Amino acid sequence: MFKNSILLRRRSDRSSPKHGQAAVFGAGKFRVVQPEILDRLPENSTAARASRRDLLVINRLLGSSAWFKKILRTRCLPSDQVLEVGAGTGELGRTLTRITPVLAGLDLGRRPPYWPVHAQWFETDVFAFGRWADYSIVIGNLFFHHFDRGGLAQLGARLGEHARVVIASEPLRRHRTAMLFPLICPLIQAHPVTRYDGRVSIAAGFRGEELPLQLQLDPAVWSWQVKETLFGSSRMVAWRRV
């Protein structure tokens, strides 16, 4: 959801608002991918720092770190190297270093000051990254919803060629999520940027098997499981069968 990550070619899967039009919110039948404010803010601005603080709180409420730990414990082999795409502030990766043998982060942003010293950090665009073959497990937290069908298909081609396991937690595009989010914001004293970007993220989120299908993972090669949580996450685990 609304994180400072790697963003390219933001377009709606159905129809994006033209310049000057209001953003489209809600949880409609089709994904609507639109720019988020945080991605355009200076990294050290007051609004950006406040919104990133909100993100940490929201991720803890969603139980994202605990879920990634649980999945990695069952899916990660001693020989695996793990890449977190859209690693942002590095909070998730920092909590996973005790579980994963080798962990690296990839993001347009600079290496976070508390990123583990032994873990690599790639400051680059996800489509310019050239070391996919080095990482057998790819994880993304609130990352894939930033991309339209075309971008997801490109990412899926790279993942389908090199990865063994793909793990993702994304906004759930359901009516209950759109209704719950505005109720949570006052409780955590969310910044206006967070309130706006959260609604944009929900509109760009996933339901059902949309994520593996839009990544165009080949069902003859891949199996996957997608679960929708009560509090608004769409969580996918995909693994190579052959």
N, C-alpha and C positions, 0 to 999 in steps of 0.2 A: 504494500500500500504506500503510495506517495513517498518513495524513498529517493535519495540522491544517488541514482545509478546510471547505467549506460543506456542512452536513449537515442533512437534514430527513427526518421520517417514516421512520425506520429500521424496516423490516419484512422478514421473510423472503419470498422468492418462493414458498416452499412452506409452511413453518411455523416461526415464531420461538419460541425457548424462553421460557417464562413467567418472570415476575419471580422471582428466586431460583434458577433453574435454571442449570446450568453452560453455558458457551458451547459451541456446536457447531463442531467443527473438522473438517478433512479436505477432500477434494475430491470431493464426491458428485455425483450426476447433476444435482441442482438447486442453484441459488444459495441461500445462506443469509446474509442481511444482518443483522448484529448491531452493537451499539455498540462502539466502540473506546475504549480508556482514554485515549489521548492527546488525543482531542477534548474530554474532560471535565477535563483537568488545567489548573491555572493556567499561563498562558503562560510565566512565568519560573520555574516550579518546577524543582528539580533533575532530577526524572524527565522532565519535558517537554524540557528542554535536552538530556539524554542521548539521548532517543529521536529527537529531530530530528537529532542528530549521527549516529545510526545510519542514519537515512534517507538522509542525504547519502552515506554510505559504500555503502549498498545500491544507490542509484541509479547510482553510479559503477561498481559491479560489474556492473550490468545494462546499462551503456552507454546509458542513456536520453538524456542530452544529445546524444551523438553521433548517435543515431538521429533525434531531432527536427531537428537541424541538417541532416542528409542529406535528410529529407523536405521541409523548408521550402525548401531550395535548389532543389528540383525543382518545388515547387507554389506558391511565393510569387511574386506579381507585384508590380511597383513600386507599383501602386495599392492593394495589399492593406493592411489594418490587422489586426493579430493580437491576439486576446484569449486569455490563459491563465486558465482557470477553475480554482479551487482552487489558487491560486498559492503558498499556504503561506509558506515561508521565502524565496521569490523566487529560489532558487538556479538553477532552470532558466531562468527569464526573463532573468536577468542574463547567462547564457551565450549567449542568442539575440539580443541586441540588435544585434550586428554583422551579423546576417543579415536581420532583419525591418525594414522601413522604419518601421513604427509598431507599438509593442507596449504592451499594457496588461495589468495583473493584476487579478484579481477574487478576493476571499476575505473571510471573516468576520473574519480577523485584521487587525491593523494593518499599515500599510506597513512592510516590512522596512527597516532602516537603510541597507542597501547597495543597495536597489532603484534602478535608474538614474534620475537626476534628471529626465530628459526623458520618462520613461515614466509613464503614468497608473497610478493604483492606486485601485480601487473597493472600499471596505470595506463590503460589503453581502451580503445573501443572494442566492444565484443566482436564486431564483424572484422576487425583488423587483427584479432588475436590469432597467432599461428601455431600454438602449442597444444591444441586439443588432444592430440595423440598421447600426450604425457599424462592425461588425467582420465582414469576409468570411471570415476564417480563425479557427477556435476550436480551441485545443489544451488537452489535459488529461493530466496525468501522475499516475497513481494517484489518480484523482478519481471516475470514473464508478461504480466498484464500491461506493461508499458509498450508492448509491440502489437502491431496489427497483424493480419494474416500473412502478409508478405514477409514481414520481419520474423515471425514465428517459424515460417517454413524454412527460411534461411538458417535460423538457429537449429531447427530440427535436423537439417541436413548434416550439420557439423556433429551434432550429438549422435545421430543415427550412424554416422561413419566410425566414431571413435569411442563413445561412452559405453559402459557396461550397465550403469545404473544412473537414473536421473530422478532427483527428489525435489519437489517444489511445493511451497505453501503460498497461496495466492488469495486475493479477495474473492469472496463468494458473491456472485451477482444474483442475489435473491431479495425479495421484498423485505424479508425479516432483517437482513443485513442493513438495507437502506433505512429501515425504521429504527434499528438499534443504535447505529452509529451516532446520530444526533443526540441520543439520550446519554451516551457515554461521555461525549465531549465536555459538558459542563462539570461532570464528576472529576475529570482529570485536568480541568482548567485548560483545555486545548487552545492553542493559538489559532487565530483566524486562518492562517495558511493551512494548518492541519485540518480544520473543519472543511475548507474548500477542497483540498487535495484528496481527502478521504472520500468525499462523494464522487469525485472524478474517478478514483481508483475502483470504487464499487461498480460504477457504470462500465468500466473496462475489464472487470473481473470475469471469472469463469463459472460455469455450472455444468454438472454432468461430466461427460468425457471430452468437453471442448478443448482442453489444453493438449492432451496427447494427439487428438485428431488434427488440431491446427498446427502442431509441431510436425505433423505428417509422419509420425512414427509408423513404420511398416508392421502391421499386425502379424505378418508371417514371421517376423523376427523378434518383435517386442511383445511383452505382456505388461499390463499396467493395472493399477488399482487407484481409484479416485474416491475420496470420502469428503463429504460436506459436514462441517462442524456446526454445532448449534450457535456458536458465537461469531460465525461469519468467515470461516476459512474454507477454501477448496484445496485439498491436499492430494498430491499425486506422487505415487511411487511407480516408476517404470523400470523394467529390467529386461536385458537382452536374454532371449531364450536359446538362441543358437549362435 
